[in-house]
Amino acid sequence: MKKINVAVIMGGPSVEREVSLRSGEQVIKNLDTKKYNAFPVEITKDFKWLIGEEKIPLSSPWQFSAKAIADQTAGVNTHITEDVKTRLNEKASKMIATADVAYLALHGNLGEDGSIQGLFETLNFPYTGSGVMASALAMDKVRAKQIYKQWGLQTPASLVYNNTDFEKHSSTIIEEIRNWIGIPCVVKPPLLGSSVGVTICREIRELKEALEKCFQYGQVALIEECIQGVEITCGVLDQLDSSEPVALPVTEISYPKDTFFDYKVKYTKGAVQEITPARIEQHIAEVVQKAAVTAHKALGCHGMSRTDMIIRDEVPYVLETNTLPGMTQTSLLPQEAASVGITYPQLLDKIISLALKKYEQKNKYLEKI
């Protein structure tokens, strides 16, 4: 049986770059070598594409021929001999020319916002995860909240401001937040993930600095009611038989009260206690799982997703949906899958199989147009 060649796309220019590299590394390590040939494709901070362990550069990510790669590396790797250069070119050419599918291990801007998905759609090349629209909607927390509400999901009360208005009317805006949202509140950039740029304001005097910090990451700030309750998350997997998406067990996230689930806590092993299944009653867990599947369907996600929520008075309040959940050693989706007997390699196999099926179905429709 011919092995499937998987290009694992990682890195990128976003603030979540390091997490992406760790995710990509774990994907390569855990793909079943009996079924897959995997190789890394790293996107640098300045948008260059590097192929393979040797980091062979390409001026365009899709110059697949041996000649194109040879031309691109000519004059770049001047410190290596022609013999070594030839072997590297042959290796890179073989990997790229025979790629069957791209595994997206990217996070944040470029990776989860629909940009890279648009590139692959234009090239009619199969890739894992959600498509352009779902990726863009889920990445934009303001738009996602609007859709959650339309589908009957609860989400924290919120206000949205841009940096221009804040510069002109900061005092008025802070007063509006006090009156309409209250303290404590959460200030976050709506187009980032991994809690980057997020601040919990427990006093009104902290708001100005929190908003200024938020505007360092973009032109818009989302201010949400700080829901007090049990923080949980729930992954969702699509099914190859085209039946309804299935929710994985709910995970409870527990961490010291003097902090919150920020970037440092999320990706520091042992900094947080993740309990799967969550210590909640069964009927509440079922409501949470239903909400996760609803969010997945409402946004149009594909393959997998993971929705973060907080339970208050037995009601889950949806915070955000991740279309490319982290796949590091401390990531939650693999942990939830493992709790129902799905190993990491099996999870990757399922995600890739779903991507290839979606690609096949799409091209059947294209043939009829």
Order of alpha helices (4+ residues) and beta strands (2+ residues): beta-alpha-beta-beta-beta-alpha-alpha-beta-alpha-alpha-alpha-beta-alpha-beta-beta-alpha-beta-beta-beta-beta-alpha-beta-alpha-beta-beta-alpha-alpha
